[in-house]
């Protein structure tokens, strides 16, 4: 952690000494609006609170005080543009010390939203940590964790989250923070995690040990025993007990880099790798496709899955003038420089980069003479020659919701995990469903990976009021379907348990419910559930050279969490030469969906939908057009 020096802190204090307090007096004309805005905040209406604070700023004697609060509220609502506009009207030289820190934190959040992690870190480093409140310190560490995450430094991201832990008060915030710590360390390559283990101490040592044992155990019994031993060794650790025990039952924390996978080997690959033309006598004037991926570092494993798809599509390409592939390791840091280097070395098509921060860096680096197919979406940047292609959960949420709408569903009961991912999905579903004219009867959260959901689910049964077992509830509070975000483990417990309580509503779910491979040994717990996913996983009849069946050997060698990225790599290779056609309104039937170019050259995916019949998903067809 970097904290400004004493000299810098004194300079800031001196600069602020002549400023009058910006806190509004009880007689301030904006007092009533401020009280109403605080009520909106407590109710979760962040956009409404922002509008009221902004209105208060127009009539208050201390307008900057309310502009800061409005900017904060708009950021919570996801409106970075409105927040940036308001902060631009604030004079930081006139702020008192508390609001000067708030001003810096808000600007850092905006930078992070735009993928500018290094700029965000610079702003955070300039703040006087010793003058922050406990809440501000917690926010400070969380922002630094996000910045390190964007920069691919998952070890430091975890350390910042660990520092934030004791500063959090609500159980839900603590749970989400613990999940973020574990997720960060789970994405650290095995050799790097082993090195960290040798010098780790304190709470960090316990987290590293937990991440390593989960990675090293392969069966539920092995993991349960290892976690019991871990609990005995770290009795006072923040993950001790419920959190660690839940890891033994979760299906989404399997080892992502077991011995023999490609991630450690990626550390030794050169920054530039060339795949020559394979066919004898091939033309040496063939085009070159440059691929910008993090071939080493924390994101080597997902990059390797994408590379598997690109290589497979290249091998299946029967064009006479098939392009050569040239891979560039973006862990060197200068993605715009690598882009220019690739062009200088003859690239006519560019695929990548993968990280949101790198997409933003390329988008803002100036003119892009050759089109780029980025492998992620950054919602706050765009460029004429930049196409953004990502497997975002938001597109899946919208198409599952559209399926429910097509089936004449109107009122949803929303059930999602309390993790950061779960809340991201839940928030987007709520916004999209309401915009589509639907209603949310209630939103319930649960801790992923457990075996006892009785508290949440019995509450759901009371809400729905099935079978006359409860006091009747108003009709408008009764749901006619469930939107469920869950993995296979949680889904196979939650759905039958709800049915045992008499809650027999249709279920529409996220694709995380399906592992991608039917398991005849499992029961009928998911019978009737509708979900939407990439066609490559759902069409069992496909038999071409790039189908999941044809690539089965490569698929089984890829960690389950990253298998969809193989399909993404297949589509990336086949799309790279068709970007102008997409821009002109063309469509492409890809492994990840029916692909078109939307606003800002963002690739839209029309997924396929399926419904479980017993244990096996039956393909219904393309998701409804939105």
SEZA-469614 format. One record per residue (C-alpha): x negated, y negated, z. Coordinates in pm, whole numbers, plus 50000, padded with zeros to 5 digits. Last residue first. Example, Ala and Ser with C-alpha at 12.3 -4.5 7.8 and 13.67 -1.06 7.14 Angstrom:
2
<c1->48633 c2->50106 c3->50714>
<c1->48770 c2->50450 c3->50780>
***
This chain:
626
<c1->53518 c2->50920 c3->47169>
<c1->53533 c2->51204 c3->46919>
<c1->53640 c2->51513 c3->47106>
<c1->53360 c2->51759 c3->47187>
<c1->53277 c2->51997 c3->46904>
<c1->53421 c2->52348 c3->46926>
<c1->53578 c2->52581 c3->47181>
<c1->53284 c2->52818 c3->47237>
<c1->53367 c2->53085 c3->47494>
<c1->53145 c2->53079 c3->47804>
<c1->53095 c2->53421 c3->47964>
<c1->53151 c2->53503 c3->48331>
<c1->53527 c2->53548 c3->48318>
<c1->53629 c2->53343 c3->48019>
<c1->53439 c2->53020 c3->48080>
<c1->53536 c2->52735 c3->47852>
<c1->53310 c2->52573 c3->47593>
<c1->53244 c2->52232 c3->47444>
<c1->52993 c2->52133 c3->47178>
<c1->52815 c2->51799 c3->47199>
<c1->52844 c2->51488 c3->46983>
<c1->52510 c2->51318 c3->47034>
<c1->52453 c2->50944 c3->46982>
<c1->52108 c2->50825 c3->46884>
<c1->52043 c2->50467 c3->46994>
<c1->51954 c2->50246 c3->46698>
<c1->52065 c2->49935 c3->46892>
<c1->52431 c2->50030 c3->46854>
<c1->52482 c2->50386 c3->46738>
<c1->52285 c2->50624 c3->46516>
<c1->52444 c2->50964 c3->46456>
<c1->52367 c2->51317 c3->46572>
<c1->52598 c2->51619 c3->46583>
<c1->52459 c2->51801 c3->46883>
<c1->52131 c2->51905 c3->47049>
<c1->52035 c2->52164 c3->46785>
<c1->52125 c2->51919 c3->46512>
<c1->52400 c2->51857 c3->46260>
<c1->52285 c2->51521 c3->46120>
<c1->52495 c2->51218 c3->46045>
<c1->52452 c2->50926 c3->45805>
<c1->52566 c2->50572 c3->45878>
<c1->52292 c2->50375 c3->45703>
<c1->52071 c2->50378 c3->46013>
<c1->52097 c2->50757 c3->46016>
<c1->51973 c2->50774 c3->45656>
<c1->51686 c2->50538 c3->45741>
<c1->51592 c2->50764 c3->46033>
<c1->51579 c2->51082 c3->45825>
<c1->51206 c2->51164 c3->45827>
<c1->51179 c2->51177 c3->46205>
<c1->51510 c2->51361 c3->46241>
<c1->51382 c2->51714 c3->46167>
<c1->51085 c2->51686 c3->46404>
<c1->51294 c2->51523 c3->46677>
<c1->51572 c2->51780 c3->46635>
<c1->51340 c2->52074 c3->46707>
<c1->51178 c2->51884 c3->46996>
<c1->51521 c2->51818 c3->47151>
<c1->51607 c2->52185 c3->47118>
<c1->51289 c2->52272 c3->47310>
<c1->51386 c2->52001 c3->47559>
<c1->51695 c2->52203 c3->47647>
<c1->51461 c2->52461 c3->47799>
<c1->51310 c2->52218 c3->48051>
<c1->51496 c2->52305 c3->48372>
<c1->51469 c2->52675 c3->48290>
<c1->51089 c2->52672 c3->48290>
<c1->50961 c2->52773 c3->47944>
<c1->50817 c2->53122 c3->47886>
<c1->51169 c2->53262 c3->47840>
<c1->51236 c2->53008 c3->47565>
<c1->50917 c2->53093 c3->47375>
<c1->51006 c2->53462 c3->47360>
<c1->51371 c2->53383 c3->47277>
<c1->51286 c2->53166 c3->46977>
<c1->51500 c2->53367 c3->46734>
<c1->51782 c2->53398 c3->46990>
<c1->51771 c2->53029 c3->47078>
<c1->51812 c2->52950 c3->46713>
<c1->51526 c2->52797 c3->46513>
<c1->51475 c2->53077 c3->46259>
<c1->51847 c2->53105 c3->46190>
<c1->52073 c2->53353 c3->46370>
<c1->52347 c2->53149 c3->46530>
<c1->52615 c2->53377 c3->46676>
<c1->52543 c2->53287 c3->47041>
<c1->52637 c2->52925 c3->46979>
<c1->52629 c2->52772 c3->47327>
<c1->52265 c2->52694 c3->47398>
<c1->52176 c2->52538 c3->47060>
<c1->52515 c2->52363 c3->47052>
<c1->52406 c2->52126 c3->47334>
<c1->52653 c2->52122 c3->47624>
<c1->53014 c2->52046 c3->47715>
<c1->53207 c2->52200 c3->48005>
<c1->53545 c2->52361 c3->48073>
<c1->53595 c2->52590 c3->48375>
<c1->53858 c2->52861 c3->48321>
<c1->53672 c2->53143 c3->48500>
<c1->53380 c2->53004 c3->48699>
<c1->53400 c2->53256 c3->48986>
<c1->53449 c2->53551 c3->48751>
<c1->53159 c2->53758 c3->48884>
<c1->52788 c2->53771 c3->48807>
<c1->52602 c2->54080 c3->48691>
<c1->52690 c2->54017 c3->48327>
<c1->52472 c2->53702 c3->48334>
<c1->52540 c2->53470 c3->48041>
<c1->52231 c2->53260 c3->47950>
<c1->52218 c2->52881 c3->47942>
<c1->52220 c2->52839 c3->48319>
<c1->52571 c2->52694 c3->48311>
<c1->52695 c2->52463 c3->48589>
<c1->52432 c2->52208 c3->48486>
<c1->52662 c2->52159 c3->48187>
<c1->52874 c2->51913 c3->48385>
<c1->53223 c2->52026 c3->48477>
<c1->53592 c2->52009 c3->48394>
<c1->53805 c2->52208 c3->48640>
<c1->54180 c2->52268 c3->48612>
<c1->54351 c2->52240 c3->48953>
<c1->54427 c2->52537 c3->49173>
<c1->54371 c2->52384 c3->49518>
<c1->54536 c2->52646 c3->49737>
<c1->54260 c2->52665 c3->49998>
<c1->54129 c2->52990 c3->49847>
<c1->54123 c2->52810 c3->49511>
<c1->53895 c2->52544 c3->49656>
<c1->53663 c2->52815 c3->49786>
<c1->53657 c2->52984 c3->49446>
<c1->53549 c2->52658 c3->49275>
<c1->53290 c2->52550 c3->49536>
<c1->53090 c2->52873 c3->49564>
<c1->53019 c2->52950 c3->49199>
<c1->52977 c2->52579 c3->49132>
<c1->52710 c2->52539 c3->49401>
<c1->52486 c2->52815 c3->49264>
<c1->52546 c2->52731 c3->48897>
<c1->52463 c2->52363 c3->48940>
<c1->52726 c2->52109 c3->49030>
<c1->52902 c2->51798 c3->48901>
<c1->53274 c2->51873 c3->48909>
<c1->53558 c2->51668 c3->48760>
<c1->53875 c2->51818 c3->48906>
<c1->54216 c2->51794 c3->48741>
<c1->54576 c2->51676 c3->48797>
<c1->54501 c2->51466 c3->49104>
<c1->54767 c2->51358 c3->49356>
<c1->54729 c2->51006 c3->49498>
<c1->54985 c2->50851 c3->49261>
<c1->55246 c2->51100 c3->49381>
<c1->55234 c2->50968 c3->49737>
<c1->55123 c2->51235 c3->49986>
<c1->55341 c2->51502 c3->50142>
<c1->55233 c2->51604 c3->50494>
<c1->55030 c2->51917 c3->50461>
<c1->55086 c2->52285 c3->50397>
<c1->55350 c2->52218 c3->50133>
<c1->55173 c2->52448 c3->49891>
<c1->54904 c2->52201 c3->49788>
<c1->54842 c2->51865 c3->49952>
<c1->54582 c2->51730 c3->49709>
<c1->54426 c2->51518 c3->49981>
<c1->54451 c2->51788 c3->50244>
<c1->54285 c2->52036 c3->50010>
<c1->54008 c2->51786 c3->49937>
<c1->53943 c2->51743 c3->50310>
<c1->53919 c2->52121 c3->50329>
<c1->53657 c2->52094 c3->50055>
<c1->53435 c2->51838 c3->50222>
<c1->53422 c2->51998 c3->50565>
<c1->53424 c2->52355 c3->50430>
<c1->53125 c2->52318 c3->50201>
<c1->52919 c2->52589 c3->50372>
<c1->52667 c2->52773 c3->50154>
<c1->52433 c2->52487 c3->50077>
<c1->52221 c2->52403 c3->49774>
<c1->52348 c2->52053 c3->49710>
<c1->52477 c2->51841 c3->49997>
<c1->52836 c2->51744 c3->49919>
<c1->53016 c2->51437 c3->49787>
<c1->53384 c2->51355 c3->49744>
<c1->53550 c2->51098 c3->49517>
<c1->53927 c2->51050 c3->49546>
<c1->54239 c2->51008 c3->49332>
<c1->54039 c2->50857 c3->49044>
<c1->54266 c2->50717 c3->48772>
<c1->54257 c2->50721 c3->48392>
<c1->54296 c2->50435 c3->48146>
<c1->53983 c2->50507 c3->47940>
<c1->53804 c2->50225 c3->48123>
<c1->53890 c2->50402 c3->48448>
<c1->53739 c2->50727 c3->48322>
<c1->53421 c2->50558 c3->48199>
<c1->53351 c2->50374 c3->48523>
<c1->53427 c2->50674 c3->48745>
<c1->53230 c2->50912 c3->48522>
<c1->52930 c2->50679 c3->48524>
<c1->52933 c2->50647 c3->48902>
<c1->52968 c2->51021 c3->48954>
<c1->52682 c2->51107 c3->48718>
<c1->52443 c2->50860 c3->48881>
<c1->52566 c2->50975 c3->49223>
<c1->52483 c2->51334 c3->49145>
<c1->52140 c2->51244 c3->49008>
<c1->52054 c2->51044 c3->49321>
<c1->52166 c2->51337 c3->49535>
<c1->52497 c2->51339 c3->49725>
<c1->52630 c2->51618 c3->49507>
<c1->52947 c2->51557 c3->49307>
<c1->53324 c2->51614 c3->49339>
<c1->53566 c2->51377 c3->49161>
<c1->53940 c2->51441 c3->49183>
<c1->54073 c2->51300 c3->48860>
<c1->54407 c2->51156 c3->48756>
<c1->54525 c2->51148 c3->48394>
<c1->54472 c2->51479 c3->48218>
<c1->54645 c2->51511 c3->47878>
<c1->54413 c2->51781 c3->47741>
<c1->54258 c2->51519 c3->47514>
<c1->54178 c2->51315 c3->47825>
<c1->54003 c2->51613 c3->47983>
<c1->53795 c2->51661 c3->47670>
<c1->53715 c2->51289 c3->47662>
<c1->53590 c2->51314 c3->48022>
<c1->53359 c2->51600 c3->47924>
<c1->53244 c2->51384 c3->47634>
<c1->53177 c2->51078 c3->47849>
<c1->52986 c2->51275 c3->48113>
<c1->52766 c2->51436 c3->47845>
<c1->52670 c2->51097 c3->47704>
<c1->52588 c2->50974 c3->48055>
<c1->52373 c2->51279 c3->48130>
<c1->52107 c2->51147 c3->47892>
<c1->51938 c2->51387 c3->47650>
<c1->51745 c2->51106 c3->47482>
<c1->51684 c2->50965 c3->47134>
<c1->51597 c2->50596 c3->47099>
<c1->51526 c2->50463 c3->46748>
<c1->51279 c2->50173 c3->46728>
<c1->51231 c2->49991 c3->46396>
<c1->51470 c2->49704 c3->46469>
<c1->51377 c2->49686 c3->46837>
<c1->51566 c2->49756 c3->47157>
<c1->51517 c2->49719 c3->47532>
<c1->51749 c2->49721 c3->47833>
<c1->51901 c2->50069 c3->47809>
<c1->51571 c2->50258 c3->47790>
<c1->51653 c2->50586 c3->47619>
<c1->51404 c2->50870 c3->47580>
<c1->51223 c2->51059 c3->47305>
<c1->51137 c2->50755 c3->47092>
<c1->51179 c2->50800 c3->46716>
<c1->50960 c2->50524 c3->46575>
<c1->50992 c2->50349 c3->46238>
<c1->50669 c2->50219 c3->46079>
<c1->50582 c2->49847 c3->46070>
<c1->50664 c2->49798 c3->46438>
<c1->50643 c2->49423 c3->46504>
<c1->50553 c2->49316 c3->46857>
<c1->50465 c2->49505 c3->47174>
<c1->50808 c2->49470 c3->47338>
<c1->50960 c2->49793 c3->47206>
<c1->50634 c2->49983 c3->47259>
<c1->50606 c2->49885 c3->47624>
<c1->50976 c2->49957 c3->47680>
<c1->50945 c2->50307 c3->47535>
<c1->50632 c2->50358 c3->47747>
<c1->50819 c2->50266 c3->48065>
<c1->51103 c2->50499 c3->47970>
<c1->50861 c2->50791 c3->47938>
<c1->50866 c2->51015 c3->47627>
<c1->50683 c2->50825 c3->47351>
<c1->50763 c2->50954 c3->47097>
<c1->50776 c2->51066 c3->46733>
<c1->50606 c2->50852 c3->46466>
<c1->50629 c2->50906 c3->46089>
<c1->50387 c2->50793 c3->45816>
<c1->50072 c2->50858 c3->46017>
<c1->49750 c2->50787 c3->45827>
<c1->49481 c2->50743 c3->46090>
<c1->49539 c2->50367 c3->46110>
<c1->49905 c2->50434 c3->46179>
<c1->49815 c2->50669 c3->46464>
<c1->49575 c2->50412 c3->46610>
<c1->49846 c2->50144 c3->46598>
<c1->50085 c2->50370 c3->46791>
<c1->49806 c2->50470 c3->47030>
<c1->49744 c2->50102 c3->47104>
<c1->50115 c2->50042 c3->47167>
<c1->50101 c2->50343 c3->47406>
<c1->49803 c2->50220 c3->47606>
<c1->49806 c2->50449 c3->47913>
<c1->49564 c2->50734 c3->47834>
<c1->49847 c2->50951 c3->47963>
<c1->50002 c2->50899 c3->47619>
<c1->49819 c2->51202 c3->47480>
<c1->49834 c2->51188 c3->47099>
<c1->49944 c2->51484 c3->46884>
<c1->49893 c2->51498 c3->46504>
<c1->50126 c2->51719 c3->46303>
<c1->50076 c2->51776 c3->45931>
<c1->50367 c2->51718 c3->45699>
<c1->50521 c2->51983 c3->45470>
<c1->50472 c2->51895 c3->45104>
<c1->50629 c2->52208 c3->44960>
<c1->50905 c2->52201 c3->45220>
<c1->50948 c2->52535 c3->45399>
<c1->50968 c2->52389 c3->45751>
<c1->51007 c2->52680 c3->45995>
<c1->50657 c2->52635 c3->46139>
<c1->50723 c2->52261 c3->46182>
<c1->51052 c2->52330 c3->46360>
<c1->50874 c2->52570 c3->46597>
<c1->50590 c2->52322 c3->46659>
<c1->50838 c2->52045 c3->46740>
<c1->51036 c2->52272 c3->46972>
<c1->50726 c2->52390 c3->47162>
<c1->50606 c2->52029 c3->47177>
<c1->50927 c2->51933 c3->47355>
<c1->50868 c2->52210 c3->47610>
<c1->50504 c2->52098 c3->47651>
<c1->50618 c2->51742 c3->47719>
<c1->50848 c2->51872 c3->47993>
<c1->50548 c2->52047 c3->48157>
<c1->50290 c2->51770 c3->48100>
<c1->50498 c2->51508 c3->48281>
<c1->50279 c2->51480 c3->48593>
<c1->49949 c2->51453 c3->48410>
<c1->49842 c2->51582 c3->48070>
<c1->50013 c2->51607 c3->47729>
<c1->50213 c2->51291 c3->47800>
<c1->50355 c2->51273 c3->47444>
<c1->50308 c2->51059 c3->47132>
<c1->50362 c2->51271 c3->46819>
<c1->50218 c2->51147 c3->46488>
<c1->50371 c2->51300 c3->46175>
<c1->50130 c2->51302 c3->45881>
<c1->50233 c2->51310 c3->45516>
<c1->50077 c2->51557 c3->45270>
<c1->49795 c2->51421 c3->45056>
<c1->49587 c2->51728 c3->45134>
<c1->49837 c2->51929 c3->44935>
<c1->49869 c2->52286 c3->45054>
<c1->49650 c2->52542 c3->44877>
<c1->49717 c2->52802 c3->45140>
<c1->50016 c2->52717 c3->45360>
<c1->49945 c2->52608 c3->45717>
<c1->49884 c2->52235 c3->45688>
<c1->49671 c2->52129 c3->45980>
<c1->49795 c2->52081 c3->46337>
<c1->49582 c2->51797 c3->46472>
<c1->49520 c2->51719 c3->46837>
<c1->49437 c2->51376 c3->46979>
<c1->49383 c2->51312 c3->47351>
<c1->49197 c2->51641 c3->47389>
<c1->49365 c2->51921 c3->47586>
<c1->49215 c2->52002 c3->47926>
<c1->49504 c2->51886 c3->48143>
<c1->49747 c2->52062 c3->47911>
<c1->49615 c2->52392 c3->48038>
<c1->49769 c2->52315 c3->48376>
<c1->50110 c2->52261 c3->48214>
<c1->50115 c2->52551 c3->47971>
<c1->50241 c2->52825 c3->48194>
<c1->50011 c2->53106 c3->48309>
<c1->50050 c2->53066 c3->48681>
<c1->50389 c2->52925 c3->48768>
<c1->50465 c2->52566 c3->48673>
<c1->50831 c2->52489 c3->48729>
<c1->50875 c2->52722 c3->49024>
<c1->51243 c2->52751 c3->49094>
<c1->51405 c2->52449 c3->49251>
<c1->51732 c2->52445 c3->49059>
<c1->51876 c2->52769 c3->49198>
<c1->51913 c2->52640 c3->49553>
<c1->51953 c2->52882 c3->49840>
<c1->51606 c2->52864 c3->49996>
<c1->51602 c2->52489 c3->49938>
<c1->51903 c2->52454 c3->50168>
<c1->51694 c2->52575 c3->50463>
<c1->51443 c2->52294 c3->50408>
<c1->51714 c2->52027 c3->50418>
<c1->51907 c2->52179 c3->50707>
<c1->51614 c2->52247 c3->50938>
<c1->51296 c2->52047 c3->50907>
<c1->51283 c2->51796 c3->50620>
<c1->51208 c2->51501 c3->50854>
<c1->50925 c2->51705 c3->51017>
<c1->50941 c2->51759 c3->51392>
<c1->50934 c2->52142 c3->51393>
<c1->50664 c2->52169 c3->51123>
<c1->50504 c2->52515 c3->51170>
<c1->50825 c2->52689 c3->51277>
<c1->51019 c2->52531 c3->50991>
<c1->50746 c2->52640 c3->50746>
<c1->50768 c2->53000 c3->50868>
<c1->51145 c2->52994 c3->50812>
<c1->51079 c2->52839 c3->50470>
<c1->50846 c2->53124 c3->50376>
<c1->51098 c2->53384 c3->50491>
<c1->51382 c2->53224 c3->50293>
<c1->51158 c2->53188 c3->49987>
<c1->51056 c2->53551 c3->49983>
<c1->51417 c2->53664 c3->50030>
<c1->51545 c2->53433 c3->49755>
<c1->51286 c2->53566 c3->49509>
<c1->51002 c2->53389 c3->49324>
<c1->50801 c2->53210 c3->49590>
<c1->50500 c2->53000 c3->49482>
<c1->50684 c2->52685 c3->49376>
<c1->50895 c2->52677 c3->49691>
<c1->50578 c2->52733 c3->49897>
<c1->50397 c2->52450 c3->49722>
<c1->50676 c2->52194 c3->49764>
<c1->50709 c2->52273 c3->50135>
<c1->50333 c2->52252 c3->50195>
<c1->50319 c2->51918 c3->50015>
<c1->50607 c2->51787 c3->50226>
<c1->50445 c2->51903 c3->50550>
<c1->50111 c2->51746 c3->50462>
<c1->50285 c2->51417 c3->50381>
<c1->50439 c2->51412 c3->50729>
<c1->50097 c2->51424 c3->50893>
<c1->49787 c2->51507 c3->50692>
<c1->49695 c2->51601 c3->50336>
<c1->49330 c2->51653 c3->50239>
<c1->49337 c2->52008 c3->50100>
<c1->49704 c2->51996 c3->50008>
<c1->49649 c2->51712 c3->49764>
<c1->49408 c2->51929 c3->49566>
<c1->49667 c2->52208 c3->49547>
<c1->49929 c2->51959 c3->49428>
<c1->49694 c2->51850 c3->49149>
<c1->49630 c2->52210 c3->49047>
<c1->50006 c2->52285 c3->49039>
<c1->50112 c2->51985 c3->48831>
<c1->50323 c2->51731 c3->49027>
<c1->50689 c2->51748 c3->48924>
<c1->50801 c2->51928 c3->49239>
<c1->50628 c2->51655 c3->49443>
<c1->50861 c2->51393 c3->49298>
<c1->51172 c2->51608 c3->49340>
<c1->51085 c2->51680 c3->49703>
<c1->51043 c2->51312 c3->49782>
<c1->51361 c2->51219 c3->49591>
<c1->51561 c2->51485 c3->49776>
<c1->51435 c2->51351 c3->50107>
<c1->51537 c2->50999 c3->50006>
<c1->51884 c2->51116 c3->49906>
<c1->51930 c2->51290 c3->50243>
<c1->51802 c2->50985 c3->50435>
<c1->52039 c2->50756 c3->50244>
<c1->52333 c2->50988 c3->50320>
<c1->52239 c2->51009 c3->50687>
<c1->52249 c2->50627 c3->50712>
<c1->51962 c2->50452 c3->50891>
<c1->51663 c2->50432 c3->50660>
<c1->51337 c2->50280 c3->50785>
<c1->51191 c2->50613 c3->50900>
<c1->51216 c2->50745 c3->50540>
<c1->51066 c2->50449 c3->50351>
<c1->50706 c2->50555 c3->50419>
<c1->50788 c2->50905 c3->50290>
<c1->50941 c2->50749 c3->49979>
<c1->50620 c2->50556 c3->49923>
<c1->50414 c2->50873 c3->49959>
<c1->50640 c2->51057 c3->49713>
<c1->50589 c2->50788 c3->49449>
<c1->50216 c2->50802 c3->49520>
<c1->50211 c2->51172 c3->49436>
<c1->50447 c2->51128 c3->49138>
<c1->50218 c2->50891 c3->48950>
<c1->50395 c2->50896 c3->48612>
<c1->50405 c2->50519 c3->48572>
<c1->50784 c2->50522 c3->48596>
<c1->50766 c2->50721 c3->48920>
<c1->50503 c2->50483 c3->49059>
<c1->50745 c2->50198 c3->48998>
<c1->51036 c2->50387 c3->49155>
<c1->50829 c2->50460 c3->49467>
<c1->50730 c2->50092 c3->49484>
<c1->51098 c2->50001 c3->49474>
<c1->51177 c2->50246 c3->49755>
<c1->50890 c2->50111 c3->49965>
<c1->51014 c2->49754 c3->49932>
<c1->51377 c2->49850 c3->50001>
<c1->51275 c2->50017 c3->50328>
<c1->51064 c2->49714 c3->50415>
<c1->51358 c2->49485 c3->50337>
<c1->51582 c2->49684 c3->50570>
<c1->51323 c2->49667 c3->50847>
<c1->51295 c2->49290 c3->50804>
<c1->51000 c2->49158 c3->50609>
<c1->50745 c2->48910 c3->50742>
<c1->50459 c2->49160 c3->50777>
<c1->50507 c2->49275 c3->50416>
<c1->50420 c2->48934 c3->50275>
<c1->50512 c2->48967 c3->49907>
<c1->50255 c2->48942 c3->49625>
<c1->50212 c2->49319 c3->49596>
<c1->50584 c2->49355 c3->49518>
<c1->50555 c2->49116 c3->49225>
<c1->50254 c2->49301 c3->49086>
<c1->50434 c2->49633 c3->49126>
<c1->50729 c2->49507 c3->48923>
<c1->50497 c2->49389 c3->48644>
<c1->50334 c2->49734 c3->48640>
<c1->50669 c2->49910 c3->48629>
<c1->50817 c2->49716 c3->48339>
<c1->51081 c2->49972 c3->48237>
<c1->51354 c2->49708 c3->48208>
<c1->51534 c2->49831 c3->48519>
<c1->51198 c2->49825 c3->48696>
<c1->51143 c2->49461 c3->48601>
<c1->51491 c2->49375 c3->48730>
<c1->51417 c2->49549 c3->49059>
<c1->51092 c2->49354 c3->49095>
<c1->51283 c2->49029 c3->49040>
<c1->51527 c2->49126 c3->49315>
<c1->51250 c2->49212 c3->49559>
<c1->51071 c2->48882 c3->49496>
<c1->51385 c2->48673 c3->49549>
<c1->51469 c2->48868 c3->49866>
<c1->51120 c2->48791 c3->49998>
<c1->51164 c2->48420 c3->49923>
<c1->51508 c2->48447 c3->50081>
<c1->51365 c2->48547 c3->50415>
<c1->51086 c2->48287 c3->50400>
<c1->51295 c2->47985 c3->50308>
<c1->51354 c2->47908 c3->49943>
<c1->51274 c2->47573 c3->49785>
<c1->50965 c2->47683 c3->49596>
<c1->51162 c2->47978 c3->49454>
<c1->51382 c2->47741 c3->49247>
<c1->51683 c2->47955 c3->49150>
<c1->51839 c2->47911 c3->48803>
<c1->51638 c2->48195 c3->48651>
<c1->51756 c2->48420 c3->48933>
<c1->52111 c2->48366 c3->48809>
<c1->52037 c2->48466 c3->48450>
<c1->51833 c2->48770 c3->48558>
<c1->52122 c2->48894 c3->48772>
<c1->52371 c2->48849 c3->48487>
<c1->52142 c2->49040 c3->48249>
<c1->52068 c2->49314 c3->48503>
<c1->52434 c2->49410 c3->48534>
<c1->52418 c2->49752 c3->48703>
<c1->52677 c2->49673 c3->48970>
<c1->52404 c2->49676 c3->49235>
<c1->52215 c2->49429 c3->49018>
<c1->52524 c2->49208 c3->49002>
<c1->52547 c2->49208 c3->49381>
<c1->52182 c2->49108 c3->49424>
<c1->52213 c2->48829 c3->49167>
<c1->52526 c2->48701 c3->49344>
<c1->52344 c2->48704 c3->49677>
<c1->52054 c2->48507 c3->49526>
<c1->52294 c2->48260 c3->49365>
<c1->52465 c2->48219 c3->49703>
<c1->52151 c2->48098 c3->49881>
<c1->52049 c2->47897 c3->49575>
<c1->52368 c2->47689 c3->49597>
<c1->52301 c2->47543 c3->49944>
<c1->52565 c2->47266 c3->49973>
<c1->52811 c2->47508 c3->49819>
<c1->53054 c2->47442 c3->49533>
<c1->52892 c2->47615 c3->49235>
<c1->52714 c2->47873 c3->49449>
<c1->53047 c2->47993 c3->49585>
<c1->53157 c2->48079 c3->49231>
<c1->52844 c2->48290 c3->49189>
<c1->52910 c2->48459 c3->49522>
<c1->53267 c2->48535 c3->49412>
<c1->53158 c2->48676 c3->49076>
<c1->52889 c2->48887 c3->49241>
<c1->53137 c2->49028 c3->49493>
<c1->53368 c2->49130 c3->49208>
<c1->53080 c2->49304 c3->49030>
<c1->52978 c2->49480 c3->49349>
<c1->53321 c2->49622 c3->49432>
<c1->53191 c2->49884 c3->49677>
<c1->53451 c2->49808 c3->49944>
<c1->53183 c2->49667 c3->50177>
<c1->53067 c2->49441 c3->49895>
<c1->53420 c2->49317 c3->49827>
<c1->53459 c2->49223 c3->50194>
<c1->53128 c2->49036 c3->50177>
<c1->53256 c2->48846 c3->49874>
<c1->53568 c2->48744 c3->50065>
<c1->53357 c2->48605 c3->50349>
<c1->53141 c2->48412 c3->50101>
<c1->53446 c2->48269 c3->49925>
<c1->53574 c2->48138 c3->50258>
<c1->53240 c2->47984 c3->50352>
<c1->53190 c2->47808 c3->50015>
<c1->53285 c2->47462 c3->50141>
<c1->53010 c2->47484 c3->50405>
<c1->53153 c2->47406 c3->50750>
<c1->53003 c2->47714 c3->50912>
<c1->52665 c2->47607 c3->50775>
<c1->52505 c2->47782 c3->50481>
<c1->52157 c2->47933 c3->50523>
<c1->51909 c2->47753 c3->50299>
<c1->51691 c2->47640 c3->50589>
<c1->51499 c2->47323 c3->50509>
<c1->51175 c2->47364 c3->50324>
<c1->50867 c2->47187 c3->50453>
<c1->50709 c2->47497 c3->50598>
<c1->50758 c2->47703 c3->50284>
<c1->50433 c2->47608 c3->50116>
<c1->50249 c2->47647 c3->50444>
<c1->50391 c2->47995 c3->50492>
<c1->50293 c2->48093 c3->50138>
<c1->49940 c2->47968 c3->50193>
<c1->49920 c2->48145 c3->50526>
<c1->50018 c2->48470 c3->50358>
<c1->49757 c2->48420 c3->50089>
<c1->49488 c2->48361 c3->50351>
<c1->49602 c2->48661 c3->50555>
<c1->49574 c2->48880 c3->50249>
<c1->49875 c2->49005 c3->50063>
<c1->49964 c2->49364 c3->50135>
<c1->49867 c2->49656 c3->49913>
<c1->50000 c2->50000 c3->50000>
***
